[in-house]
Amino acid sequence: MFLVGIIPGPHEPSLEQINHLLAPLVDDLLRFWHTGVRYTRTHLFRQGRLTRCVVIPVVCDVPAARQMSGFSSHSAMLFCSVCNLRKNQIENLNYRRWTRRTSAEHRKYAEQWRDSETRDAQDDIFDNHGLRWSELLRLPYWDPINFTVIDTMHALFLGNLKRHCRRVFGMDIDIADGDGSQQEVAPKAPLEKRGCFES
């Protein structure tokens, strides 16, 4: 385990401040990627060893993951880090119609955000694409789409998935159990009534 640093409170850093905290870490990681770091002696290698390393997954809760990877928040118009589904389409469960994000697209708009000369230009890019610059994008191998891990703590352990299944997807409808000899038709879930399962 490698403790990079501790961010002082009482509040988390802003979207721009997080990059100042990530920059020294990325500098070190670039050195590990390009040339490697030679340790003069380790427990298993008394003559020393050249070490290389990479950061692949970013594992944290949703707000921190979005901030670290350069995505807009989970409550923004472009709320997803995997697709370009907009908030007004949040009930569209037909994943085949979702336009997936790509790493190349992410880098393109993030670099435009970084290189913008005015705050208004940055805001325009952020509003239209839900993206901004992250220092992690300086790592040539880092893929913001595939390396930003979905937040299992909130989704599973704190019950958000259960809430979505029961309240959003309508899977909590009371149906009388039978002995299996007759097929009972379950009532339609609320989303089906609103046409969210279109083909």
BELVEN-V109605 format. One record per residue. N is the residue number from 1. RES is the residue in one small letter. SS is DSSP state (a for helix, b for strand, c for the rest). OMEGA is omega in radians with two decimals (* if undefined). NEAR is the number of other ideal C-beta (glycine too) atoms within 8 Angstrom. Layout:
BEGIN
n: (N N)
res: (RES RES)
ss: (SS SS)
omega: (OMEGA OMEGA)
near: (NEAR NEAR)
END
This chain:
BEGIN
n: (1 2 3 4 5 6 7 8 9 10 11 12 13 14 15 16 17 18 19 20 21 22 23 24 25 26 27 28 29 30 31 32 33 34 35 36 37 38 39 40 41 42 43 44 45 46 47 48 49 50 51 52 53 54 55 56 57 58 59 60 61 62 63 64 65 66 67 68 69 70 71 72 73 74 75 76 77 78 79 80 81 82 83 84 85 86 87 88 89 90 91 92 93 94 95 96 97 98 99 100 101 102 103 104 105 106 107 108 109 110 111 112 113 114 115 116 117 118 119 120 121 122 123 124 125 126 127 128 129 130 131 132 133 134 135 136 137 138 139 140 141 142 143 144 145 146 147 148 149 150 151 152 153 154 155 156 157 158 159 160 161 162 163 164 165 166 167 168 169 170 171 172 173 174 175 176 177 178 179 180 181 182 183 184 185 186 187 188 189 190 191 192 193 194 195 196 197 198 199)
res: (m f l v g i i p g p h e p s l e q i n h l l a p l v d d l l r f w h t g v r y t r t h l f r q g r l t r c v v i p v v c d v p a a r q m s g f s s h s a m l f c s v c n l r k n q i e n l n y r r w t r r t s a e h r k y a e q w r d s e t r d a q d d i f d n h g l r w s e l l r l p y w d p i n f t v i d t m h a l f l g n l k r h c r r v f g m d i d i a d g d g s q q e v a p k a p l e k r g c f e s)
ss: (c c c c c c c c c c c c c c c c a a a a a a a a a a a a a a a a a a c c b b b c c c c c c c c c b b b c c c c c c b c c c a a a a a a a a c b c c c c c c b c c c c b c c b a a a c c c c c a a a c c b c c a a a a a a a a a a a a a c c c a a a a a a a a a a a c b c c c a a a a c c c c c c c c c b c c c a a a a a a c c a a a a a a a a a c c c c c c c c c c c c c c c c c c c c c a a a a c c c c c c)
omega: (-3.09 3.11 -3.11 -3.11 3.10 -3.13 -3.12 3.12 0.16 -3.12 3.09 3.13 3.11 3.14 -3.13 -3.10 -3.10 3.13 3.09 3.12 -3.14 -3.02 3.13 3.09 3.14 3.08 3.11 -3.11 3.08 3.09 3.09 -3.11 -3.01 -3.05 -3.03 3.12 -3.14 3.03 -3.05 -3.13 3.02 -3.12 -3.09 -3.08 -3.04 3.10 3.14 -3.10 3.03 -3.08 3.04 3.11 3.11 2.96 3.12 -3.10 2.93 -3.07 3.09 3.13 -3.02 -3.12 -3.13 3.14 3.13 -3.13 -3.10 -3.04 3.09 3.09 2.99 -3.04 -3.13 3.13 -3.13 3.13 3.03 -2.91 -3.00 3.10 -3.11 -3.09 -3.14 3.11 -3.14 -3.05 3.13 3.08 -2.98 3.14 3.07 -3.10 3.10 -3.03 3.12 -3.14 3.13 3.05 -3.10 3.02 3.05 3.12 -3.14 3.11 3.14 -3.13 -3.11 -3.09 3.09 3.10 3.06 3.12 -3.14 -3.04 3.13 -3.08 -3.12 3.07 3.12 3.11 3.09 3.13 3.13 3.10 -3.12 -3.13 -3.07 -3.03 3.13 -3.07 3.03 -3.09 2.96 3.12 3.11 3.13 3.03 3.10 -3.00 -3.08 -2.95 -3.11 -3.06 -3.12 -3.06 -3.08 3.03 -3.01 3.09 -3.01 -3.12 -3.10 -3.13 -3.07 -3.06 -2.99 -3.13 2.94 3.14 3.11 3.11 3.13 3.13 -3.14 -3.06 -3.01 -3.08 -3.10 3.09 -3.10 -3.08 -3.11 -3.13 3.11 3.13 3.11 3.08 -3.13 3.11 -3.12 3.11 3.11 3.12 3.11 -3.14 3.06 3.12 3.08 -3.11 -3.11 3.11 3.13 -3.11 3.06 -3.08 -3.14 -3.13 3.11 *)
near: (2 3 5 4 7 4 7 3 4 2 4 6 9 5 6 6 8 12 10 8 11 12 9 8 11 12 8 8 12 10 10 12 11 6 4 9 9 8 9 4 7 8 3 3 9 5 5 10 8 7 9 8 7 9 10 5 7 11 5 7 8 9 9 9 16 13 10 13 13 12 12 11 9 7 5 9 9 12 13 9 11 6 9 9 11 9 9 5 7 8 8 10 8 10 6 4 5 11 6 8 12 7 10 6 9 14 10 8 11 15 10 9 13 8 6 9 4 6 5 6 9 11 8 8 14 12 8 6 9 11 12 12 10 13 10 14 13 7 12 5 6 10 7 17 12 6 12 14 9 6 10 8 8 10 10 8 7 7 6 9 8 7 9 9 10 10 8 9 10 12 7 7 8 4 7 5 3 7 4 4 4 6 3 7 4 6 6 7 10 7 12 10 7 7 6 10 8 6 3)
END
